């Protein structure tokens, strides 16, 4: 059984997702895990993400980047994801069809 692995985009050199994906594939990765920084970062990247998807770039996951010392955390409750990330994550279906 083979388990497909993706490499986080910030770990790959390259000027765009197409070049990064080519390197990831050459190294044996099945795709690229995008970086979700919040504040609509993925939504602002929609043209780039759509171009990459059209070129065959596989982007199956998003790694949500958040402040783990959130003011919403208490000693008895873990931090909750920032509300600013949710809109970016909701934009994912428009470009991340299964590859």
C-alpha positions as CSV (number, residue, x, y, z in Angstrom):
1,X,0.0,0.0,0.0
2,X,1.3,3.4,-0.9
3,X,0.4,6.5,1.1
4,X,0.6,9.7,-1.0
5,X,2.5,12.5,0.7
6,X,2.4,16.3,0.0
7,X,5.2,18.7,0.8
8,X,4.5,22.1,2.4
9,X,4.8,24.8,-0.2
10,X,7.2,27.0,1.8
11,X,9.7,24.2,2.0
12,X,10.1,24.0,-1.8
13,X,12.3,26.5,-3.8
14,X,10.7,28.0,-6.9
15,X,9.0,31.1,-8.1
16,X,5.6,29.6,-8.5
17,X,3.5,26.6,-7.7
18,X,4.1,25.0,-11.1
19,X,7.8,24.9,-10.6
20,X,7.4,23.9,-6.9
21,X,5.2,21.0,-8.0
22,X,7.6,19.8,-10.6
23,X,10.3,19.6,-8.0
24,X,8.0,17.9,-5.4
25,X,7.0,15.3,-8.0
26,X,10.6,14.7,-8.9
27,X,11.3,14.1,-5.2
28,X,8.5,11.6,-5.0
29,X,5.7,13.8,-3.4
30,X,2.2,13.5,-4.7
31,X,1.3,17.1,-4.2
32,X,1.8,20.4,-2.4
33,X,0.2,21.4,0.9
34,X,-0.7,25.1,0.7
35,X,0.0,27.5,3.5
36,X,-3.2,29.1,4.9
37,X,-2.1,32.3,6.6
38,X,-5.6,33.7,7.2
39,X,-6.9,37.2,6.4
40,X,-8.1,35.9,3.0
41,X,-4.6,34.9,1.8
42,X,-5.9,32.0,-0.2
43,X,-8.7,34.0,-1.7
44,X,-6.2,36.6,-2.9
45,X,-4.2,33.8,-4.5
46,X,-7.2,32.4,-6.5
47,X,-5.8,33.4,-10.0
48,X,-2.4,31.7,-9.1
49,X,-4.1,28.7,-7.6
50,X,-6.4,28.2,-10.6
51,X,-3.5,28.5,-13.1
52,X,-1.6,25.9,-11.1
53,X,-4.6,23.6,-10.9
54,X,-5.1,23.9,-14.7
55,X,-1.4,23.0,-15.2
56,X,-1.9,19.8,-13.1
57,X,-0.6,20.9,-9.8
58,X,-2.1,18.7,-7.0
59,X,-3.0,20.7,-3.9
60,X,-4.9,18.4,-1.6
61,X,-4.5,20.1,1.7
62,X,-4.0,23.5,3.4
63,X,-1.9,23.9,6.5
64,X,-3.6,26.5,8.6
65,X,-1.1,28.9,10.1
66,X,-2.5,30.4,13.3
67,X,-1.4,32.1,16.5
68,X,-1.3,29.3,19.1
69,X,-1.2,31.8,21.9
70,X,-4.7,33.0,21.0
71,X,-6.5,35.2,23.5
72,X,-9.4,32.7,23.2
73,X,-7.4,30.0,25.0
74,X,-7.5,29.3,28.7
75,X,-5.7,26.7,30.8
76,X,-8.7,24.4,30.5
77,X,-9.4,25.0,26.8
78,X,-7.0,24.8,23.8
79,X,-6.7,27.8,21.4
80,X,-9.3,28.0,18.7
81,X,-8.4,28.8,15.0
82,X,-8.5,32.5,14.1
83,X,-11.8,33.6,12.5
84,X,-9.8,35.3,9.8
85,X,-8.7,31.9,8.4
86,X,-12.2,30.6,7.9
87,X,-13.0,32.7,4.8
88,X,-9.7,31.6,3.1
89,X,-10.4,28.0,3.8
90,X,-14.0,28.3,2.5
91,X,-12.6,29.5,-0.8
92,X,-10.7,26.2,-1.2
93,X,-13.4,24.3,-3.1
94,X,-13.2,26.7,-6.0
95,X,-9.7,25.6,-6.9
96,X,-9.0,22.4,-5.0
97,X,-10.8,19.6,-6.9
98,X,-9.5,16.2,-6.2
99,X,-6.5,15.5,-8.4
